[in-house]
Amino acid sequence: MDRIGDIGLFLRVLDLGSISAAARSLDISVAVASQRLQRLERDLGVRLLHRTTRRLHATPEGAVLAEQGRALVDDLEALSSSLRQAGTGITGTLRLTTSASFGRQYVSPLLTEFLRRYPGINVSVNLTDHVLDLVSSGFDLAIRIGTLDDSTLVARKLADNRRLLCASPDYLREHGTPKTPEDLVRHQCLVLVGAQGRADVWRFDDGRGGETPVRVRGRVEANTGELLADAALAGFGIAMHSTWHVCEDLRAGRLVQVLADYPIAVSGIYAVMPQRRLVPPRVRAFVEFLAEKWGESPPGMPDLDPRRS
């Protein structure tokens, strides 16, 4: 157990960026933490950490240990938690990441209820629009939206992610309302630029099991949905958005759905986890909690038909 504990300490140092922070989190002295790290390096016969001016970083050998050792430590923690669960309940720190907009709108409001339901759980939440590596970054769970590309992860679909086109009433009064997807080539379209490049080909269900792709363009493109939503509200063009992102603007009439009779393929909202033999009880509890909440009322517009104009 000393070796596993020392690896856990090493991972804590990487996660928190310093030996002193890791020592405080484990309620041990800095001297003891340093001795245990030295013992681990001595036992393994490699240097695991090197120091820059501001932060400790893993050496190449340390990076290998971090990637493979984290799963070992997490599996042992999950096993221990499962054995303790009947007597002490679900405990530990849930490390979660999700996109900034979705996290603020749909995850944050649920956290207080979850924490009240499971008083033994702490949460550490990272809101970012960057897709982080869960294993190397030390996260238990990510909530991701859209197409999933990483086959090394385990995913559970929690809800549908419906998308639509929308524009401001001012834009439509000035430029007219497109009647078919092909009409979009004559309009200003607001383009999202993500990790996979420019999302400038919009695909519509043709009603026969296929798709109608249309390449769009416009004066504004951005890597965040917030900026595109702002541009749409200001009358600069037509945007493609998830319904959860713009539902309030649609309800208030600040935005109007466009091409409601040409649905866009539905994607998903997923709980994504590293592959593990044992999923920690705290992670299972949170995933089941989200499935319960979003199964009753999916994020977005449960009361607004995506086909309705």
N, C-alpha and C positions, 0 to 999 in steps of 0.2 A: 504493500500500500504506500510505502514511502516514495517509490518511484512514480506511481500514479499521482500522488499528491504534489510531487515536485514538478511534474509535467503540467498539472493544473495551475500551479503557481507561475510557471513560465508563460502559459497562455494568458493568465491574468495580467502579467507584465506587458505582453504585446497589446492586449485589448486596452489597457489604461495608459500605456506609454511610459511608465516609470516603475522602478522597484518600490519607491516609497508609496505610490498610490496603490499598487498591488498589495503591499504589506498592510496598509490601513484597511483595505477592503476585506482582508482575511484576519484582521485583528492580531497581527504578529508584528514584531519589531523589524525595522529595516535590516538590522544586522542578521537576524535569523533568516529573513528572506534571501539576503545575499549569500549566506552560507549554504542554503538549500540549492540555490541556482548553481553555485560553484560545485557542489556535490553532484548535481545532475550532469554538468559539463564534464566533470572528472570521470564519472561512471560511464558516460557515453564516449568519451575520448574526443570530443569535438567542441568547438566554440559555438555557442548558440546565439549570442547577442553581440552587437557592436553599437557604440554610442556615437550619435552626431551631436551637434551643439544644443539641440533642443529635445531630442527624443531617442529612446532605445529602439533599435530595429533588429529584426532577425537576420542572421547570416544565412547563406544558402542552406546549410545543414539545419539551422533553426526553422527555416520556412518549411522544410520537409517534415520536421517534427510537428510543427504547428498544424499542417494540413492533415497528417495522418493521426497525430496524437489527440487532436480535438475530438475526433469521432470516438476514440477509445475512452477518453474521460467522460464524454457525454453519455456513452452507453453505460458506463459504470454508474454515473449519476442517475440515469433513468432507471436502472435496475434497483438502485438503493431507494429511489423515490417511490417506485412501485411497491417495494416491500414495506415501506413506512406508511404508505398512503392510507391503509385501513385504520391505523391508529392516530396519525398526525395530520392527515389531510394533504392536499396538493400544495406544494411549496416550491420556492426557488425564484430565480429571476428570469422572466421571459424577455428575450432579446428579439425585438421586432423591427422590421424596416418596411416602408411602403412609400408611395409617391406623396409629395407634399400636399397637393390639392385634395386627393382622395383621403389621405390620412386625417387632415384637418376636418373635412366635411363629414366623414362616415366612420372613421375608426375612433378618433378622439372622443366623440360624444358617448361611445359605448364603454370606454375604459373605466369610468367610475363605477358603473354597475358590475363590471367584471371583477374589479378589485374588491367590491363589497361582497360579492359572491364567494370569492376565494381570498380570504384575508391573509393567507400565508404566502401569496405570490406578490413579487415586486415586478415592475415593468420598466424596461429601458427601450425607448422608441426613437428610431432614426427616420426622419422624414426627408426624403431626397428623391429627385427625379432621375438620379443615376441608378443603373442596375448594378447592385453590389454583388460580389462573390460571397455567398452566405458562409461558406466554410472558412475561407481565409479571414473574413471580417468578423467571425464569431457570432453570427446571428442564428437564432433558433428557427426563424420563420420570416417569410416575406409575403405581403399581399401584393399580387401583381395582376395587371389588367392587359388583356389582349392575347396575342400569340406567344406561346412559351417555346423557347428554343433550346434550353439547356437540358439535355436528356439525363444528366447526372443528378437531377433533383426529383423529388417526389411532390406531386401536385394534387390538390383536391379542389374541384370546382365548387365555389360557394354560391355563385349567382350568375345570371346572364349579364353581359355588358352590351346594352343596346346603344346603337349610334344613329345619328341623324344629321341632316344638313340644316343649317339655320342662318338667318341674316336679319339685320335690323329692318324695321318697316321703312325707314328713310332710304336705305339702300335699294329696296325693292321698288319704292315709288320712283326713284331716279333712274334705275337701270332695268326695271321690269322683272317679272318672276319667271324663271326657267320652267318650261313645261315638260321637258324630257332631259335625261342625263346628257345627251349630246349638246343641249343648249348651254351647258356649263363652259364650253370652250370660248364662248363670247362674254363670259363674266369674270370679274375679279374673284379669285378663290384664294383662301388663306391656307397656307401649306405648312404642315408640321414637319420639322426636320429632326429625326431621332437618331438613335444609334445605328439603325439600318439604312440611313440615308433619307432623302426627301420623299415624303409620302404624297407624291403628286399624281398617283394613279388611283382614282376612286372607283370602287367596284360595286356594282348594283346587281341585285338578284333579278334575273331576266324572267322569272316565273316558270322556267322550264328546267330547273335544276342547274342552270349555268349562270354565268356572270356577264355583265356588260361593263367593260373597263373604259374609263374616260380619263385622259391625261389633262390635268388642270394647271393653271398658272395664275399668278397675281402679283401685286406689288409688295405683299407682306408675307414673309415666312419666318418661323420662329421655332425654337426647340422646347417651348412650354405652351401648354394649352391655355394658361391664363392670358398670355399676351395675345393669342389668336382670338380668345373670347373678347378681350378689350377692343381689338380691331374690328370685330364683327359688330359689337355694340356701338362703335363710333361710325359705322356705316362704310367701312372700307372693303367689304366683300362678304362672300359666303364661306362658312366654315363647317368642317365636319367635326362633331363632338360626341362624346359619350353623353347619354341623357343625364347621368348623375352630375355632370359638370355644368350644364346650362339649364337645368330644370326650373330653377327659380326665375331666371330671365325669361323663359318661355311662358311660365305661368303669369308673370307680370306683364307680358306683352312687349318687353324690351327686345326680344328676339322672336322670330316667326319661323316655324318649320318650313323647309323647302323640299319639293319633290317627295311628299309624303307617300305617294303611290309607288315609289321605287325604293323598296327597303334595302338597307345595307346589311351585309352579313353580320349576325350576332356573334360576338366573341365572348370571353368569359372573365370572371373575377375569381382568382385562384389563391388558395393558401399554398405556398411553396416552401418545402422543407428540404434540408440535406438528407441524402439517403442514410438511414440508420437502421440497425437491427431492432432497436428499441426507441420509440418516440417518447421523449420525456412527458410525464403526465401533465405538466404545466402547458405544454404545447398542444396536446390532445384536448385539454380543457378549453383553451382559447379557440381552437379551430371549431370545436363543437358549439361553442358559444356564438361565434360569428355565423355559423350555418343556421343556428336557431333564429338569430335576429334577422338575418338577411333572407332566410327562407320565408319568413312572415311578411317582410316588407323590403324587397330588393332595393339596393341603392339606386336612386334616380327618380323615376317617375311612375310609381305603381298606379297612380290615378290618371296618367296621361298616356293615351294610346300613341305609340311612336308613328303610326300611319296617319294620325289626325293632323290636319293642317291648322 
